[in-house]
């Protein structure tokens, strides 16, 4: 009898996540699991110059300033964005290493797995 190798889609991870890494990634996923926060993250990441003033973000939503501030704080606490106050405005930028961790979690390996 001859064994048949079937090519399947590549796995999304090289090995199972250790408990501590799963907890860290879960916190990042929880932070972006809200449509407003996901939009804020994408707006900051795609803003010209790599950073966005809070004044550039608030008009895109039908939400109060304190609500937007809360969502930005969640993203900041999760380590996905950084911020700096400049005068009366706060500027935000993406922290690439944190965002890349999320991307790497779902990036398939290059070669399909043999089954």
N, C-alpha and C positions, 0 to 999 in steps of 0.2 A: 504494500500500500504506500502511496506517495503522499507526503504531507503537502497541503496547499497553504500558502501564505496569502492572506488577504490584507490589503492596505486599508487602513481605517483613518479616520481623522486623528490628528495629533493631539495628545493630551495637553491640558492647559497648565500642568505643573510637572516639574521634574520629580517631585516627591511630595508626600503629604506634609501639610504645614505643621510645625511644632505648635503646641498650645499657646505659648506666649506670642508668637508671630500672628497666629489666628486672631488673638484678642486685639492686637494692635491694628491689624487690617480691618477687623470688624468695626473698630472705632472710626476709621477713615470712611468705610462704607456707610456707616450710620450717619456721618456728617453730610455725605452727598446724597443720601436717600430722601431728600426733600426737594421738590421741584424748584423752589425759590433758591435754595443753596446751590443746587446744581447749575442753575442759570447764572447766579452770581459768580460762581467759580469760572464758568465759561466766559462771562463778560470780562472778568479781570484778566484771564489768560489770553484773551484775544484783543485786549485793548492796546492801542498804539503806544509804544514805548515800554511795554511790559508791566505797567502799573496803572491803576485807575484810582481816581479820587472818588470818595463816597458821593460827592456831588454828581459824578457821572453815572452812578449806579441807581440812585433812588428814583429818578424819573421813569425808569423802565417798569416800575411796579406800582400797583394800586395798593400800596401798603404804607403804614406810618413809618417815619424815620426810626422810632425805637424798635419796630419790628425788623426793619432792615439791619439795624445795629445788632440785634440779637442773632440773626442768621450769620452775619459776618463774624461775630464772636464765636459761634459754634465752629465755623470753618477755621478760625484762628486757633482756637483751643485744640482742635484736632491736628494742627500743624500743617494744614494745607495751604494757608496763606500767611503772609507776614504783613505788618502794618507799621506806619510811622505818622505821627501827627506833625503837620507843617502849618503853623498858624492856626486857623480855625478849622482846617480840613484834615481828614485822615486819608492817607494813600495806602492802597493795598496792592500786593503782588503775589504771584504764585510761588510756592516753594517747590521747585521741580522734583527734588528727590522724593517728596511725599506723594505728589501726583503720579510720578513714574512708578511708584510701588503699586498703585492701583492698576495702572496699565499693564505692568508686568504680570500681575495676578491672572489677567485674562488673555495675555499674549500666548498663542499656541507655540509649541516647539516647531522648529522648521521642518522636521521630517515626520511623516505620518508613522504611527505606531503599527508594527506588524502584529497581526492576530493569528 
